């Protein structure tokens, strides 16, 4: 009779896990099924409870965090954070002193300033790399044209 109760509890936990996807009930379901196996083998109630606790909590402690980390989608940079590290072409010369500058990255145009406050202006047509974004202004650095891959 105890084996049947453990089995019903185990199946119920596994079914509930399908509804919640919290990756917690599955461990109690597996622990219950392990306790049901002990009950079928004639183990006393104390051993059944011990097996349930060890299996459920042991698996929970050892596998939940890596499993959740593996199954969760990776967070990718979006919006302005996705610009950092991207390369663009200067469309309006960048002059920090003149408070001018614009770059094109793909099909988007961004106001740009040189990250090096003391550097000379960057001419239109030069390649730059975004190193940070402040508000809606990309802070860029000049890229050596010889370092660019061939088209």
TIFI-341322 format. One line per field, with one value per residue: residue in one letter; residue number from 1; chain; x, y, z of N, C-alpha, C in turn. Coordinates in Angstrom, 1 decimal, padded with zeros to 4 digits. Layout:
code <- c(a ...);
pos <- c(NUM ...);
unit <- c(A ...);
nxx <- c(X ...);
nyy <- c(Y ...);
nzz <- c(Z ...);
caxx <- c(X ...);
cayy <- c(Y ...);
cazz <- c(Z ...);
cxx <- c(X ...);
cyy <- c(Y ...);
czz <- c(Z ...);
REM end
This chain:
code <- c(x x x x x x x x x x x x x x x x x x x x x x x x x x x x x x x x x x x x x x x x x x x x x x x x x x x x x x x x x x x x x x x x x x x x x x x x x x x x x x x x x x x x x x x x x x x x x x x x x x x x x x x x x x x x x x x x x x x x x x x x x x x x x x x x x x x x x x x x x x x x x x x x x x x x x x x);
pos <- c(1 2 3 4 5 6 7 8 9 10 11 12 13 14 15 16 17 18 19 20 21 22 23 24 25 26 27 28 29 30 31 32 33 34 35 36 37 38 39 40 41 42 43 44 45 46 47 48 49 50 51 52 53 54 55 56 57 58 59 60 61 62 63 64 65 66 67 68 69 70 71 72 73 74 75 76 77 78 79 80 81 82 83 84 85 86 87 88 89 90 91 92 93 94 95 96 97 98 99 100 101 102 103 104 105 106 107 108 109 110 111 112 113 114 115 116 117 118 119 120 121 122 123 124 125 126 127 128 129 130 131 132 133 134 135 136 137 138 139 140 141 142 143 144 145 146 147 148 149 150 151);
unit <- c(A A A A A A A A A A A A A A A A A A A A A A A A A A A A A A A A A A A A A A A A A A A A A A A A A A A A A A A A A A A A A A A A A A A A A A A A A A A A A A A A A A A A A A A A A A A A A A A A A A A A A A A A A A A A A A A A A A A A A A A A A A A A A A A A A A A A A A A A A A A A A A A A A A A A A A A);
nxx <- c(000.8 002.0 003.8 002.2 001.1 003.4 004.1 001.9 002.1 004.6 004.1 002.1 003.6 005.4 003.6 002.6 004.9 005.1 003.2 004.2 006.9 009.1 011.3 011.5 009.5 009.9 012.1 011.1 009.2 010.8 012.2 010.0 009.3 011.6 011.3 009.0 010.0 011.7 009.7 008.4 010.3 010.1 011.1 011.3 009.1 010.7 013.1 012.1 011.3 013.7 015.2 013.6 014.0 016.8 017.3 015.6 016.4 019.1 019.5 018.3 020.0 022.4 021.9 020.0 020.7 022.8 021.1 019.0 020.5 021.4 019.1 017.8 017.3 020.1 021.2 021.3 023.0 021.2 019.7 021.3 023.5 024.2 025.7 028.3 031.6 031.1 031.7 032.0 031.4 032.5 030.4 029.9 032.4 034.2 034.5 035.5 036.0 034.5 032.1 030.8 029.8 029.2 028.3 027.9 026.4 025.8 022.6 022.0 022.3 024.4 025.0 028.3 031.3 034.8 036.5 038.9 039.7 041.7 042.4 043.0 040.5 038.3 038.1 035.5 034.5 036.4 037.1 035.7 035.4 033.0 033.2 031.9 028.7 027.1 024.2 022.6 024.8 027.5 030.6 033.7 036.6 039.3 040.0 042.7 043.2 044.6 044.3 041.9 039.8 040.0 037.6);
nyy <- c(-001.2 001.2 001.6 002.2 004.6 006.2 006.0 007.2 009.8 010.5 010.4 012.4 014.7 014.8 015.3 017.7 019.2 019.5 021.4 023.7 024.0 024.7 023.3 022.0 020.4 018.1 016.8 016.0 014.2 012.2 011.4 010.4 008.2 006.7 006.1 004.6 002.3 001.3 000.7 -001.3 -003.3 -004.0 -002.4 -000.6 002.1 004.3 004.0 004.4 007.1 008.3 007.6 008.9 011.6 011.9 011.3 013.2 015.7 015.6 015.3 017.7 019.6 019.0 019.2 021.1 023.9 023.9 022.7 024.6 026.8 025.9 025.5 028.0 030.8 032.5 035.7 038.4 041.3 044.2 047.0 050.0 048.8 046.8 048.0 048.4 047.6 047.2 048.1 051.0 053.5 056.7 059.4 062.1 064.3 063.7 065.8 066.7 069.2 070.8 069.8 068.0 065.2 062.1 058.7 055.7 052.6 049.7 050.0 052.1 055.4 057.3 059.8 060.8 060.9 061.3 059.1 059.7 062.6 064.4 063.9 064.4 065.6 063.1 062.1 062.0 058.9 057.4 054.5 053.4 052.2 051.4 052.2 052.9 054.0 057.0 058.2 059.1 059.2 057.8 056.8 056.7 055.1 055.5 053.3 051.5 051.5 049.5 047.4 046.3 043.7 042.3 043.1);
nzz <- c(000.0 000.8 -001.3 -003.4 -002.7 -002.6 -005.3 -006.6 -005.5 -006.6 -009.4 -009.6 -008.8 -010.9 -013.1 -012.2 -012.4 -015.2 -015.7 -014.3 -014.8 -013.1 -012.3 -009.8 -008.6 -010.0 -008.9 -006.4 -007.3 -008.5 -006.2 -004.8 -006.4 -006.1 -003.4 -003.5 -004.9 -002.9 -001.0 -002.3 -002.3 000.3 002.3 005.5 006.7 007.7 006.3 003.7 003.8 004.3 001.9 000.1 000.9 000.6 -002.1 -003.4 -002.4 -002.7 -005.5 -006.3 -005.1 -006.5 -009.3 -010.2 -010.5 -012.6 -014.6 -015.0 -015.8 -018.2 -019.7 -019.8 -021.9 -023.4 -022.4 -024.5 -025.7 -026.2 -028.0 -027.3 -026.0 -027.6 -029.6 -028.7 -029.5 -032.1 -035.5 -037.6 -040.1 -040.6 -041.3 -041.1 -040.4 -037.3 -034.7 -031.6 -030.5 -032.3 -031.8 -033.5 -035.5 -037.0 -037.4 -039.4 -038.8 -040.1 -041.1 -039.6 -038.3 -036.1 -033.7 -033.0 -031.1 -030.5 -028.4 -027.4 -026.1 -026.8 -029.4 -032.9 -035.4 -036.9 -040.1 -042.6 -044.0 -042.8 -040.7 -037.7 -034.3 -031.9 -028.6 -026.3 -025.2 -024.6 -023.5 -026.4 -027.9 -029.6 -028.4 -029.9 -031.4 -033.6 -036.2 -037.5 -040.9 -042.2 -040.6 -041.1 -042.3 -045.6 -048.2);
caxx <- c(000.0 002.9 004.4 001.2 001.0 004.6 004.0 000.9 002.7 005.6 003.5 001.5 004.7 005.9 002.6 002.5 006.1 004.8 002.4 004.9 008.3 010.0 012.4 011.6 008.7 010.5 013.0 010.3 008.6 011.8 012.4 008.8 009.4 012.6 010.8 008.1 010.8 012.1 008.5 008.1 011.3 009.8 011.8 010.4 008.7 011.8 014.0 011.4 011.3 015.1 015.5 012.9 014.7 018.2 017.2 015.0 017.2 020.5 019.4 018.0 021.2 023.4 021.6 019.0 021.4 023.3 020.0 018.3 021.4 021.5 017.8 017.4 017.9 021.2 020.9 022.1 023.0 020.2 019.7 022.6 024.5 024.7 026.6 029.7 032.4 030.7 032.5 031.2 032.0 032.2 029.6 030.1 033.6 034.0 035.4 035.0 036.0 033.4 030.8 030.1 030.2 028.1 028.7 026.8 026.7 024.8 021.7 021.7 023.2 024.5 025.9 029.5 032.4 036.0 036.7 040.1 039.3 042.8 042.7 042.5 039.2 038.3 037.5 034.5 035.0 037.3 036.5 035.8 034.8 032.3 033.8 030.9 027.5 026.6 022.9 022.4 026.1 028.5 032.0 034.4 038.0 039.7 040.6 043.8 042.5 045.3 043.9 040.5 039.8 039.7 036.2);
cayy <- c(000.0 002.4 001.8 002.8 006.0 006.9 006.1 008.2 011.1 010.7 010.7 013.7 015.7 014.9 015.9 019.1 019.9 019.8 022.7 024.8 024.2 025.3 022.4 021.7 019.2 016.9 016.1 015.3 013.1 011.2 010.9 009.6 007.0 005.9 005.6 003.5 001.2 000.8 000.1 -002.6 -004.2 -004.3 -001.5 000.1 003.5 005.2 004.0 005.0 008.5 008.6 007.5 010.0 012.9 011.9 011.4 014.5 016.9 015.4 015.7 019.1 020.4 018.8 019.3 022.1 025.1 023.7 022.5 025.8 027.6 025.3 025.6 029.4 031.5 033.4 037.1 039.1 042.7 044.8 048.4 050.7 047.9 045.9 048.8 048.4 046.7 047.2 049.0 051.8 054.4 058.1 060.0 063.5 064.3 063.7 066.7 067.0 070.6 071.4 069.2 067.4 063.9 061.1 057.4 054.7 051.2 049.0 051.0 053.1 056.6 057.6 060.9 060.2 061.7 060.6 058.8 060.4 064.1 065.2 063.4 065.3 065.2 061.9 062.5 061.2 057.8 056.6 053.4 053.6 051.2 052.0 051.6 053.1 054.8 057.9 058.7 058.7 059.5 056.8 057.2 055.8 055.2 055.3 051.9 051.6 050.9 048.3 046.3 045.8 042.5 042.6 042.8);
cazz <- c(000.0 000.8 -002.6 -004.3 -002.3 -003.1 -006.8 -007.0 -005.2 -007.6 -010.7 -009.4 -008.8 -012.3 -013.9 -011.9 -013.0 -016.6 -015.6 -013.7 -015.3 -012.1 -012.0 -008.4 -008.3 -010.7 -007.9 -005.4 -008.1 -008.6 -004.9 -004.4 -007.1 -005.4 -002.1 -003.9 -005.1 -001.6 -000.4 -003.1 -001.8 001.7 003.3 006.5 006.4 008.0 005.2 002.6 003.9 004.1 000.5 -000.6 001.2 000.1 -003.6 -003.9 -002.0 -003.3 -007.0 -006.3 -004.8 -007.4 -010.7 -010.5 -011.0 -014.0 -015.5 -015.2 -016.5 -019.5 -020.4 -019.9 -023.0 -023.1 -022.5 -025.5 -025.6 -027.1 -028.0 -027.4 -025.5 -028.8 -030.4 -028.2 -030.2 -033.5 -036.3 -038.4 -041.0 -040.3 -042.4 -040.9 -039.6 -035.9 -034.0 -030.3 -030.3 -033.0 -031.4 -034.7 -035.9 -037.2 -038.0 -039.9 -038.5 -040.8 -041.7 -038.6 -038.1 -034.7 -033.3 -032.5 -030.6 -030.3 -027.0 -027.0 -026.1 -027.4 -030.7 -034.0 -036.0 -037.7 -041.4 -043.2 -044.7 -041.9 -040.0 -036.3 -033.5 -030.8 -027.3 -025.3 -025.6 -023.6 -024.0 -027.8 -028.6 -029.6 -028.2 -030.8 -031.6 -035.0 -036.5 -038.6 -042.1 -042.6 -039.7 -041.5 -043.2 -047.0 -048.5);
cxx <- c(000.9 003.5 003.5 001.1 002.2 004.6 003.0 001.4 003.8 005.1 002.8 002.5 005.2 004.9 002.5 003.7 005.8 004.0 003.3 006.2 009.2 011.2 012.6 010.8 009.2 011.4 012.2 009.5 009.6 012.1 011.2 008.9 010.5 012.1 009.8 008.8 011.3 010.9 008.2 009.1 011.1 010.5 010.8 010.2 009.9 012.8 013.4 011.5 012.8 015.6 014.8 013.7 016.1 018.1 016.7 015.9 018.6 020.5 019.1 019.2 022.3 023.1 020.7 019.7 022.0 022.2 019.3 019.2 021.5 020.2 017.3 018.1 019.1 020.7 021.8 022.0 022.0 020.4 021.1 023.8 025.1 025.6 028.1 030.5 032.2 031.5 031.6 032.0 031.6 031.5 029.7 031.4 033.4 035.0 034.8 035.0 034.8 032.1 030.0 030.6 029.1 028.8 027.6 027.3 025.5 023.9 021.4 022.7 023.2 025.4 027.1 030.5 033.6 036.2 037.9 039.9 040.4 043.1 042.3 041.2 039.4 037.5 036.4 035.1 035.9 036.5 036.7 035.1 034.2 032.8 032.8 029.8 027.1 025.3 022.7 023.7 027.0 029.9 032.9 035.9 038.3 040.3 041.6 043.2 043.3 044.9 042.5 040.7 039.5 038.3 036.0);
cyy <- c(001.3 002.7 002.5 004.3 006.8 007.1 007.2 009.6 011.5 011.2 012.1 014.8 015.9 015.6 017.4 019.9 020.3 021.1 023.9 025.1 024.9 024.5 022.1 020.4 018.0 016.1 015.4 014.1 012.0 010.6 010.0 008.2 006.1 005.3 004.5 002.2 000.5 000.1 -001.2 -003.7 -004.6 -003.5 -000.8 001.5 004.5 005.2 004.6 006.5 009.0 008.6 008.6 011.3 013.0 012.0 012.7 015.6 016.8 015.8 017.2 020.0 020.2 019.2 020.5 023.4 024.9 023.4 023.7 026.7 027.2 025.6 027.1 030.0 032.4 034.9 037.8 040.6 043.2 046.3 049.0 049.8 047.0 046.7 048.6 047.2 046.6 048.3 049.8 052.7 055.8 058.8 061.5 063.5 064.5 064.7 067.0 068.5 071.3 070.8 068.6 066.0 062.9 059.8 056.6 053.3 050.4 050.0 052.1 054.2 057.0 058.9 060.3 061.3 060.8 060.3 059.5 061.9 064.9 064.9 064.4 064.7 063.9 062.3 061.5 060.1 056.9 055.5 053.6 052.4 051.9 051.4 051.9 053.9 055.7 058.5 058.2 059.0 058.3 057.4 056.2 056.0 054.9 053.9 052.1 050.8 049.7 047.1 045.7 044.7 043.0 042.3 041.6);
czz <- c(000.0 -000.5 -003.5 -004.0 -002.8 -004.6 -007.2 -006.7 -006.2 -009.0 -010.7 -009.5 -010.2 -013.2 -013.5 -012.4 -014.4 -016.7 -015.2 -014.3 -014.4 -011.8 -010.5 -008.1 -009.0 -009.7 -006.8 -006.1 -008.2 -007.2 -004.4 -005.1 -006.6 -004.1 -002.4 -004.2 -003.8 -000.9 -001.0 -002.6 -000.3 002.7 004.2 006.1 006.6 006.8 003.9 002.6 003.7 002.7 -000.3 -000.4 000.5 -001.5 -004.0 -003.6 -002.6 -004.8 -007.1 -006.1 -005.9 -008.9 -011.1 -011.2 -012.4 -015.0 -015.9 -016.1 -018.0 -020.3 -020.6 -021.2 -022.6 -023.3 -023.5 -025.3 -026.6 -027.1 -028.1 -026.9 -026.6 -029.7 -030.0 -028.9 -031.7 -034.3 -037.3 -039.3 -040.7 -041.5 -042.3 -040.0 -038.1 -035.3 -032.6 -030.0 -031.1 -032.7 -032.6 -034.8 -036.0 -037.8 -038.5 -039.5 -039.1 -041.5 -040.8 -038.5 -036.6 -034.6 -032.7 -032.0 -030.4 -028.8 -026.5 -027.2 -026.8 -028.8 -031.8 -034.6 -036.8 -039.0 -041.8 -044.0 -043.9 -041.1 -038.5 -035.6 -032.2 -029.5 -026.1 -025.9 -024.4 -024.1 -025.4 -028.6 -028.4 -029.3 -029.0 -030.8 -033.0 -035.1 -037.7 -039.8 -042.6 -041.8 -040.1 -042.4 -044.6 -047.4 -049.4);
REM end
